[in-house]
């Protein structure tokens, strides 16, 4: 029975450490955001521009790429010159 009591108290201690760490990270994140917001916001236009080609590269791989755009065998191209029937 002593073993069960020890197991429960270690779980409570683990839970307390997790909540303390989460609280510390929340406070640290808040102060980092408030102090460095001007620096971080300066990168948004560049991240937006970089997102366009990156999304194009990565999304085509997930949806089969351009393979779905293939059509059946191509018909031989006809020349713009009218056929006269006489050999050239």
C-alpha angles and dihedrals in degrees: 000000000000089000092060092051092051092049093052094049092050090052090052091049090049090051092050092051091049092052092046091050092047091051092048092050091049092052092044091048091050093052093044090052095047095046098042102031093113092054094046095046090055090068097055097089091050092047090051092051092047092048093064099063093035092054090047092053098044100038096053090058092054095050100046097273117239094326092104091062095069115115130200122283112311118250114236110268116250118226120240091234115094116241113245098187092238117112114247 
